[in-house]
Amino acid sequence: MELELVLGDAGCDVVGCAMDRKGPFEIAERERPRLALVDVNLLDGMTGPQIAHRLVSDYGMAVIFLTANPEQIPDGFAGALGAVSKPFDEQTIRAVVAFAQRFILTRTVGDPPRRFRLAPWLTTPPADIAPH
């Protein structure tokens, strides 16, 4: 809930918070958001990377992982833009969301914010810079 408040204060429209394996896809289908913040470890079913992969491939969303366990993020980041390690602060979240918004709008990769681990595929992007 704190993250939802921070995002709202940053001018983001928070369209939902998924708490189970079906939630992210129901929200994606209904709202068609451009960005999802996904935890790596979830309570039931699919892992964060599995959900991220599907959000990227099926819905064309940008994804950022939030995790206390960055070593659990797979190589390639399942098409995600990168990861923020927990605990994080409001300034970090604001900077990461701004980074993602720039990428979504311009498809350019600028300097990553502090405490943001850029996905390997973005450090040597393909010509069309689309997630893989």
Order of alpha helices (4+ residues) and beta strands (2+ residues): alpha-alpha-beta-alpha-beta-beta-alpha-beta-alpha
